[in-house]
Amino acid sequence: MTTLQNPTSETTPTTARRTKRWISDWRPEDPEFWESTGRPVARRNLVWSILAEHIGFSVWFLWSMSTGFLAAAGFGYDAEQLFILTSVSSAVGAFLRVPYTFAVPIFGGRNWTVLSALLLLIPTIMFVVAVQNPETSYTTFVLIAALSGFGGGNFASSMANINAFYPAKEKGLALGLNAAGGNIGVAVVQLILPIVIGAGGLWGLIKGAETIQLANVGYLYIGLSLVAAAGAYFFMNNLEGAQTRLSETATILKQKQTWIMSFLYVGTFGSFIGYSGAFGLLIKLYFSGTFDGAFSGYTFAYYAFLGATVGSICRPIGGRIADKLGGAKVTLGVFLLQAGGTLGILYSVYQLEAATSPEAVAANGQVFNLFLATFLFVFAMTGFGNGSTFKMIPAIWKTQAELDTPEGGVSRTLALKKRALEASAAVGIVSAVGAFGGFVIPMMFAAPWVPADGKLEAVQTAFWVFTAYYVACAVVTYAVYMRKGTPLAEANV
């Protein structure tokens, strides 16, 4: 799991100002301070950070499920338009992770968590209004989907904030819980949305209503966003020691390792978030259909949440394995297994045909179990990879500090603190670039440049591209971080 070094000073005087909102005396590396004062404060901030990030992820991925029910709500969009709605939300969320990364050092973790939670009210309120008006245009839905990206930015700021609260020996667990708690928000919204809107769920255990009410899920997340904002306002803190100038953290944009790790994170988190957005729609489009008023095939709502659930659970496990074996070793294995799993998906996809009749849906159903199993395997690998790549980031920057300075002395101490601050910022940038996978993957499935009768071929081509990308990531991981004789390989990052 991620073990970023603490950017705050370890020698802050005990007489420093400490208020309910701002804390200037924060010494997590001091065992006495940590046990007597620091741990309960850090734990309280972690709990509310997880809640806010969790709700942010759910709002971000509201469209991964709601698109599948727009037709039943009276909006007749084709597959291409539905994939675009999912892609737009992911793209904006990815972009916002860059400014969100630098928001915590500037405004304070508590303050920014309150504001970022309140920003979620904009897309959720607009969603409630739009889905209840049958005259709502597709352009309006695209705008609302884009604004849902506010939820995607929360991850970067949340991770940067929690990093400052914990001592190095406990950062791995804290940040692993924070990340997994956010990621599982994708699975939660995919699980509960069909139930909340009256479409049924849990493999038929909960029966659907006669009509669905998409607005219900919007109302739910309006309330939850207010709860998150209130919780952050009353129970979280800002750390003065974590404040920095923008120029101090922006230097990581010029560093080669930032972009190499971003390339790898597209393969892990980009795959997780992209597949999470597209998985349910793929099931709906190729394994189900309604013909002459009769439903045929598999109900996508029963399965869509499984992928995000598996990936989220595997993330902290991947980080823990990386703690023991080394992040690069785990990451290399993950990419090779992801490539193999994607070939399994490809095999099942090549057995499919366009779901234009009950017979075609039934024929596709013969490979559904293989499709589901191989896809969940790939989801698991993305989760392991998310944990292992985040383990690599602090290790890489720490190693660079050790390479740049002689052992012992003030210069080594200062270099480690500087690199630790850069590693925190790098997490945000890497997560931002990686999240663009959430845009690219659904867009490749949508393939607006391909005629309507060639969409299945576009899906097949997309999986070939993804397989090649995973192989390329494996090559880069070995060449940069595992090749014998290189400093990073010797450090077992």
VOLO-781146 format. One line per 8 residues: number of its first residue (from 1); for each residue x, y, z negated of C-alpha. Coordinates in Angstrom, 1 decimal, decimal comma. Each point is the difference from the previous one (the first is absolute). Example, Ala and Ser with C-alpha at 12.3 -4.5 7.8 and 13.67 -1.06 7.14 Angstrom:
2
1	12,3 -4,5 -7,8 ~ 1,4 3,4 0,7;
// end
This chain:
493
1	0,0 0,0 0,0 ~ 1,1 3,6 0,4 ~ 2,5 1,2 -2,5 ~ 0,6 3,6 0,8 ~ 2,5 1,8 -2,3 ~ -1,4 2,7 -2,2 ~ 0,7 3,5 1,3 ~ -0,5 1,7 -3,3;
9	2,8 0,8 -2,4 ~ 0,8 -2,5 -2,7 ~ 1,2 2,8 -2,3 ~ -2,9 2,3 -0,2 ~ 0,0 1,6 -3,5 ~ -2,6 -1,3 -2,4 ~ -1,0 3,6 -0,7 ~ -1,2 0,6 3,5;
17	-3,5 1,2 0,6 ~ -2,7 -2,7 0,1 ~ -3,6 0,9 0,6 ~ -3,2 -2,0 0,8 ~ 0,4 0,9 3,7 ~ 3,7 0,3 0,5 ~ 2,8 -2,0 -1,6 ~ 3,6 1,2 0,2;
25	1,4 -2,3 -2,6 ~ -0,1 -3,3 1,9 ~ 2,8 -2,6 -0,7 ~ -1,2 -3,5 1,1 ~ 3,6 -1,3 0,0 ~ 0,2 0,8 -3,7 ~ -1,2 -3,3 -1,6 ~ -1,2 1,7 -3,2;
33	-1,9 2,7 1,8 ~ -1,4 -2,5 2,5 ~ -1,4 -2,4 -2,7 ~ -1,3 2,7 -2,3 ~ -1,4 2,5 2,5 ~ 0,7 -0,7 3,6 ~ -1,6 -3,4 0,6 ~ -3,6 0,9 -0,9;
41	0,1 3,3 1,9 ~ 1,5 -1,7 3,1 ~ -2,6 -2,8 -0,2 ~ -2,9 2,4 -0,3 ~ 1,3 1,9 3,1 ~ 0,4 -3,3 1,9 ~ -3,5 -1,1 -0,7 ~ -1,6 3,2 1,4;
49	2,5 0,1 2,8 ~ -1,0 -3,5 1,1 ~ -3,7 0,9 -0,2 ~ 0,5 3,2 2,2 ~ 2,1 -1,8 2,5 ~ -2,4 -3,0 0,1 ~ -2,9 2,3 0,8 ~ 2,1 1,8 2,6;
57	0,7 -3,2 1,8 ~ -3,6 -1,0 -0,1 ~ -1,1 3,3 1,5 ~ 2,7 -0,2 2,6 ~ -1,2 -3,4 1,1 ~ -3,7 0,7 -0,2 ~ 0,0 -0,2 3,8 ~ 1,5 -3,4 0,2;
65	-3,4 -1,4 -1,1 ~ -2,5 2,7 0,7 ~ 0,8 -0,1 3,7 ~ -1,4 -3,6 0,1 ~ -3,4 1,3 -1,3 ~ -0,3 3,2 2,1 ~ -2,1 -1,9 2,6 ~ -2,5 -1,2 -2,6;
73	-0,2 3,6 -1,2 ~ -1,0 1,2 3,5 ~ 3,4 1,0 1,5 ~ 0,8 -2,0 3,1 ~ 3,7 0,3 0,5 ~ 2,1 -2,5 1,9 ~ 3,0 -1,9 -1,3 ~ 2,5 2,6 1,3;
81	-1,7 2,8 -1,9 ~ -0,2 -2,0 -3,2 ~ 3,7 -0,8 0,1 ~ 0,8 3,6 0,6 ~ -1,9 1,1 -3,1 ~ 2,1 -2,4 -2,1 ~ 3,2 1,2 1,7 ~ -0,6 3,7 -0,5;
89	-0,5 -0,4 -3,7 ~ 3,2 -2,0 -0,3 ~ 2,0 2,5 2,1 ~ -1,0 3,0 -2,1 ~ 0,6 -1,9 -3,2 ~ 3,5 -0,9 1,2 ~ 0,8 3,6 1,0 ~ -1,2 1,4 -3,4;
97	2,4 -2,2 -1,9 ~ 2,8 2,3 1,0 ~ -1,3 3,2 -1,7 ~ -1,5 -2,1 -2,8 ~ 3,5 -1,3 -0,7 ~ 1,3 3,5 -0,8 ~ -3,2 1,1 -1,8 ~ 0,8 -1,6 -3,4;
105	3,4 1,7 -0,4 ~ -1,5 3,3 0,9 ~ -3,4 0,0 -1,8 ~ 0,4 -2,7 -2,7 ~ -1,4 -3,6 0,0 ~ -3,1 0,7 -2,0 ~ -1,0 3,1 1,9 ~ 0,5 -1,7 3,4;
113	-1,9 -3,1 -1,1 ~ -3,0 2,2 -1,0 ~ 0,1 1,9 3,3 ~ 0,5 -3,1 2,2 ~ -3,0 -1,7 -1,7 ~ -2,2 3,0 0,6 ~ 1,0 0,1 3,7 ~ -1,7 -3,4 0,4;
121	-3,3 1,7 -0,5 ~ 0,3 1,6 3,4 ~ -0,2 -3,1 2,1 ~ -2,3 -1,9 -2,3 ~ -2,6 2,8 -0,1 ~ 0,2 0,4 3,8 ~ -0,3 -3,8 0,4 ~ -3,3 0,0 -2,0;
129	-1,5 2,8 2,1 ~ 1,2 -1,4 3,3 ~ -1,2 -3,6 -0,3 ~ -3,5 1,2 -1,0 ~ -0,4 2,1 3,2 ~ -0,5 -2,1 3,1 ~ 1,0 3,1 2,1 ~ 3,5 0,0 -1,4;
137	2,5 0,1 2,9 ~ 2,9 -2,3 0,4 ~ 2,3 3,0 -0,2 ~ -1,3 0,8 -3,5 ~ 0,7 -3,6 -1,1 ~ 3,6 0,3 1,4 ~ 0,4 3,2 -2,1 ~ -1,3 -1,7 -3,2;
145	2,2 -3,0 0,7 ~ 3,0 2,4 0,3 ~ -0,9 1,7 -3,3 ~ -0,1 -3,4 -1,7 ~ 3,7 0,0 0,5 ~ 0,2 2,1 -3,1 ~ -0,2 -3,3 -1,9 ~ 3,0 -1,4 1,9;
153	2,3 2,7 -1,2 ~ -0,5 -0,8 -3,6 ~ 2,4 -3,0 0,0 ~ 3,1 2,1 0,6 ~ -0,8 2,6 -2,7 ~ -1,1 -2,6 -2,5 ~ 3,2 -2,1 0,4 ~ 2,2 3,1 -0,3;
161	-1,8 1,1 -3,2 ~ 0,0 -3,4 -1,8 ~ 3,7 -0,5 0,9 ~ 0,9 2,9 -2,3 ~ -1,8 -1,4 -3,1 ~ 1,7 -3,3 -0,4 ~ 3,6 -1,2 -0,9 ~ 1,9 -1,8 2,7;
169	-0,5 -3,4 -1,7 ~ -3,8 0,3 0,2 ~ -0,5 1,9 3,3 ~ -0,3 -3,2 2,0 ~ -3,1 -1,2 -1,9 ~ -1,6 3,5 -0,3 ~ 0,5 0,9 3,7 ~ -1,0 -3,5 1,1;
177	-3,3 0,3 -2,0 ~ -0,5 3,5 1,4 ~ 0,5 -1,1 3,6 ~ -2,1 -3,2 -0,3 ~ -2,8 1,8 -1,8 ~ -0,2 2,4 2,9 ~ 0,3 -2,6 2,7 ~ -2,8 -2,1 -1,5;
185	-2,3 3,0 0,5 ~ -0,2 -1,0 3,6 ~ -1,2 -3,5 -0,9 ~ -2,5 1,4 -2,6 ~ -1,7 2,3 2,5 ~ -0,2 -2,8 2,5 ~ -1,5 -2,3 -2,5 ~ -2,6 2,3 -1,6;
193	-1,0 2,2 2,9 ~ -2,4 -2,7 1,6 ~ -1,5 -0,6 -3,5 ~ -0,4 3,7 -0,8 ~ -1,7 0,9 3,3 ~ -2,4 -2,9 -0,2 ~ 1,6 -2,3 2,6 ~ 0,7 -2,8 -2,4;
201	3,3 -1,7 -0,7 ~ 2,0 -2,5 -1,9 ~ -0,6 -2,7 2,7 ~ -3,7 0,4 -0,3 ~ -0,3 -0,2 -3,8 ~ -1,3 3,6 0,1 ~ -2,8 0,4 2,5 ~ -0,4 3,0 2,2;
209	-2,8 2,5 0,0 ~ -2,4 0,6 2,9 ~ 1,9 3,2 0,9 ~ 3,5 1,1 -0,8 ~ 0,9 3,3 -1,6 ~ 3,5 1,0 0,9 ~ -0,3 3,2 -2,0 ~ 0,0 -2,0 -3,2;
217	3,7 -0,8 0,2 ~ 0,7 3,7 0,6 ~ -1,9 0,9 -3,2 ~ 2,0 -2,6 -1,9 ~ 3,3 1,4 1,0 ~ -1,1 3,6 -0,7 ~ -0,6 -1,1 -3,6 ~ 3,2 -2,0 -0,2;
225	2,1 2,9 1,4 ~ -1,4 2,3 -2,7 ~ 0,8 -2,6 -2,7 ~ 3,6 -0,2 1,3 ~ 0,4 3,8 0,1 ~ -1,4 0,4 -3,6 ~ 2,2 -2,8 -1,3 ~ 3,1 1,5 1,5;
233	-1,0 3,4 -1,3 ~ -0,5 -1,1 -3,6 ~ 2,5 -2,9 -0,4 ~ 3,0 0,6 2,3 ~ 3,0 2,2 -0,4 ~ 2,5 1,9 2,1 ~ 3,7 -0,5 -0,5 ~ 2,1 3,1 0,2;
241	3,2 -2,0 0,5 ~ -1,4 -1,6 3,2 ~ -0,4 3,4 1,7 ~ 2,4 0,7 2,8 ~ 0,5 2,4 2,9 ~ -1,4 -1,3 3,3 ~ 3,5 0,4 1,6 ~ 1,4 -2,4 -2,5;
249	-2,2 -2,9 1,0 ~ -0,4 0,9 3,7 ~ 3,6 -1,0 0,6 ~ -1,0 -3,6 0,3 ~ -1,6 0,8 3,4 ~ 3,5 0,3 1,3 ~ 1,2 -3,3 -1,3 ~ 0,3 -3,1 2,2;
257	-1,2 -2,4 -2,6 ~ -3,3 1,8 -0,4 ~ -0,9 -0,8 3,6 ~ 1,4 -3,5 0,0 ~ -2,2 -0,8 -3,0 ~ -2,9 1,7 1,7 ~ 0,4 -2,2 3,0 ~ -0,2 -3,1 -2,2;
265	-2,9 1,3 -2,1 ~ -2,1 0,4 3,2 ~ 0,4 -3,8 0,3 ~ -1,1 -0,7 -3,5 ~ -2,4 2,7 -1,3 ~ -0,9 1,2 3,5 ~ -1,1 -3,6 0,7 ~ -1,9 -0,3 -3,2;
273	-1,9 3,3 0,4 ~ -0,6 -0,5 3,7 ~ -1,2 -3,5 -0,3 ~ -2,2 1,0 -2,9 ~ -1,7 2,5 2,1 ~ -0,5 -2,3 3,0 ~ -0,5 -3,5 -1,5 ~ -3,7 0,4 -0,6;
281	-0,7 1,5 3,4 ~ 1,8 -2,8 1,7 ~ -2,1 -2,6 -1,8 ~ -3,2 2,0 0,9 ~ 0,9 0,4 3,6 ~ 1,2 -3,5 0,9 ~ -1,6 -2,3 -2,6 ~ -3,5 1,3 -0,3;
289	-2,9 1,5 2,1 ~ -3,7 0,8 0,0 ~ -1,9 -1,5 3,0 ~ -3,7 0,5 0,5 ~ -0,3 1,2 -3,6 ~ 1,7 -3,1 -1,5 ~ 3,5 0,2 -1,7 ~ 2,6 -2,5 1,1;
297	3,5 -0,7 -1,4 ~ 1,8 1,1 -3,1 ~ -0,9 3,1 -2,1 ~ 3,0 2,2 0,0 ~ -0,8 1,6 -3,4 ~ 0,5 -3,4 -1,7 ~ 3,7 -0,1 1,1 ~ 1,3 3,5 0,7;
305	1,1 0,7 -3,5 ~ 2,1 -3,2 -0,3 ~ 3,0 1,3 1,9 ~ 0,4 3,1 -2,0 ~ -0,5 -2,0 -3,2 ~ 2,7 -2,5 0,9 ~ 2,5 2,7 1,1 ~ -0,6 2,1 -3,2;
313	0,5 -2,9 -2,3 ~ 3,2 -1,1 1,7 ~ 1,6 3,5 -0,2 ~ 1,1 -0,1 -3,6 ~ 1,0 -3,6 0,4 ~ 2,2 0,9 2,9 ~ 1,7 2,7 -2,0 ~ 0,6 -2,3 -2,9;
321	1,6 -2,6 2,3 ~ 2,1 2,7 1,5 ~ 1,2 1,0 -3,4 ~ 1,5 -3,4 -0,4 ~ 1,2 -0,8 3,5 ~ 0,6 3,4 1,5 ~ -2,4 2,1 2,1 ~ 1,7 -0,5 3,3;
329	0,0 -3,8 -0,2 ~ -3,7 0,0 -0,8 ~ -0,7 2,5 2,7 ~ 1,8 -2,0 2,6 ~ -1,9 -3,2 -0,9 ~ -3,3 2,0 0,1 ~ 0,5 1,3 3,5 ~ 0,9 -3,5 1,4;
337	-3,1 -1,5 -1,7 ~ -2,1 2,9 1,2 ~ 1,1 -0,6 3,6 ~ -0,8 -3,7 -0,4 ~ -3,4 0,7 -1,5 ~ -0,9 2,5 2,8 ~ 0,8 -2,7 2,5 ~ -2,6 -2,1 -1,8;
345	-2,5 2,8 0,4 ~ 0,9 0,3 3,7 ~ -0,8 -3,7 0,5 ~ -3,5 0,4 -1,4 ~ -0,6 3,2 1,9 ~ 0,9 -1,7 3,3 ~ -2,8 -2,4 -0,7 ~ -2,6 2,8 -0,2;
353	-2,3 1,4 2,6 ~ -2,2 3,1 0,1 ~ -2,9 -0,5 -2,5 ~ -2,7 0,7 2,6 ~ -2,3 -3,0 -0,8 ~ -0,8 -2,4 -2,9 ~ 1,9 -2,7 1,8 ~ 3,1 2,2 0,2;
361	-0,2 0,9 -3,7 ~ -0,4 -3,7 -0,9 ~ 3,1 -0,9 2,1 ~ 2,0 2,8 -1,7 ~ -1,1 -1,4 -3,3 ~ 2,0 -3,2 0,6 ~ 3,2 1,9 -0,6 ~ -1,3 2,4 -2,8;
369	1,6 -2,0 -2,8 ~ 3,4 0,1 1,7 ~ -0,4 3,7 0,8 ~ -0,9 0,7 -3,6 ~ 2,7 -2,1 -1,6 ~ 2,8 1,4 2,2 ~ -1,2 3,6 -0,5 ~ -0,1 -0,4 -3,8;
377	3,5 -1,5 0,2 ~ 1,2 3,1 1,8 ~ -1,8 2,2 -2,5 ~ 1,9 -1,8 -2,8 ~ 3,3 0,6 1,7 ~ -0,7 3,7 0,4 ~ -0,7 0,1 -3,7 ~ 3,3 -1,7 -0,9;
385	1,8 2,3 2,4 ~ -1,6 3,2 -1,5 ~ 1,4 -1,0 -3,3 ~ 3,5 -1,0 1,3 ~ 0,5 3,1 2,2 ~ -0,9 2,3 -2,9 ~ 2,6 -1,9 -2,1 ~ 2,6 0,8 2,6;
393	-0,4 3,8 0,1 ~ 1,3 0,9 -3,5 ~ 2,7 -2,7 0,3 ~ 1,3 1,5 3,3 ~ 0,1 3,6 -1,4 ~ 1,7 -1,2 -3,2 ~ 2,6 -1,8 2,0 ~ 0,7 3,1 2,1;
401	0,6 2,0 -3,1 ~ 2,5 -2,6 -1,3 ~ 1,8 0,0 3,4 ~ 0,3 3,7 0,0 ~ 1,5 0,5 -3,4 ~ 2,7 -1,7 -2,2 ~ -1,2 -2,2 -2,8 ~ -0,6 1,9 -3,3;
409	0,1 3,7 -0,5 ~ -2,4 2,8 0,5 ~ 0,0 -0,2 3,8 ~ -1,4 -3,5 0,0 ~ -2,7 1,0 -2,5 ~ -1,0 3,0 2,0 ~ 0,0 -2,0 3,3 ~ -2,2 -2,7 -1,5;
417	-2,6 2,6 -1,2 ~ 0,1 1,7 3,3 ~ -0,5 -3,2 2,0 ~ -2,7 -1,1 -2,4 ~ -2,0 3,2 0,8 ~ 0,6 -0,6 3,7 ~ -1,2 -3,6 -0,4 ~ -3,3 1,2 -1,5;
425	-0,5 2,3 3,0 ~ 1,0 -2,8 2,4 ~ -2,8 -2,2 -1,4 ~ -2,5 2,6 1,1 ~ 1,5 0,5 3,5 ~ 0,4 -3,7 0,6 ~ -3,6 -0,6 -1,2 ~ -1,2 2,7 2,4;
433	1,7 -1,4 3,0 ~ -1,1 -3,5 -0,9 ~ -3,6 1,0 -0,3 ~ -0,1 1,0 3,7 ~ -0,3 -3,7 0,6 ~ -3,6 0,5 -1,1 ~ -0,5 2,2 3,0 ~ 2,1 -2,0 2,6;
441	-1,5 -3,5 -0,7 ~ -3,7 0,9 0,4 ~ 0,8 2,2 3,0 ~ 1,7 -2,9 1,7 ~ -3,0 -2,2 -0,6 ~ -2,3 2,8 1,3 ~ 2,2 0,5 3,0 ~ -1,9 3,0 1,5;
449	2,2 -0,2 3,0 ~ -1,3 -3,6 0,8 ~ -3,4 -0,6 1,8 ~ -2,8 -1,4 -2,1 ~ 0,4 -3,5 1,5 ~ 3,7 -0,1 -1,0 ~ -0,3 0,6 -3,8 ~ 0,7 -3,6 -0,9;
457	3,2 0,1 2,0 ~ 1,0 3,2 -1,7 ~ -0,4 -1,7 -3,4 ~ 2,3 -2,8 1,2 ~ 2,6 2,4 1,3 ~ -0,1 1,9 -3,3 ~ 0,9 -3,1 -2,0 ~ 2,9 -0,7 2,4;
465	1,3 3,5 -0,7 ~ -0,4 -0,4 -3,7 ~ 1,9 -3,3 0,1 ~ 2,9 1,6 1,9 ~ 0,0 2,9 -2,5 ~ 0,4 -2,4 -3,0 ~ 2,9 -1,7 1,7 ~ 1,6 3,4 0,6;
473	-0,5 0,8 -3,7 ~ 1,7 -3,2 -1,0 ~ 3,0 0,8 2,2 ~ 0,3 3,5 -1,4 ~ -0,3 -1,3 -3,6 ~ 2,8 -2,5 0,5 ~ 2,2 2,3 2,0 ~ -0,2 3,0 -2,4;
481	-0,5 -1,6 -3,4 ~ 1,3 -3,6 0,1 ~ 2,9 -0,1 2,4 ~ 3,1 -1,3 -1,8 ~ 2,6 2,6 -0,8 ~ -2,4 3,0 -0,2 ~ -0,4 1,9 -3,3 ~ -3,7 -0,3 -0,1;
489	0,2 -3,8 0,5 ~ 2,5 -0,3 -2,8 ~ -2,3 2,0 -2,2 ~ -2,9 -2,4 0,8 ~ -2,4 2,8 0,4;
// end
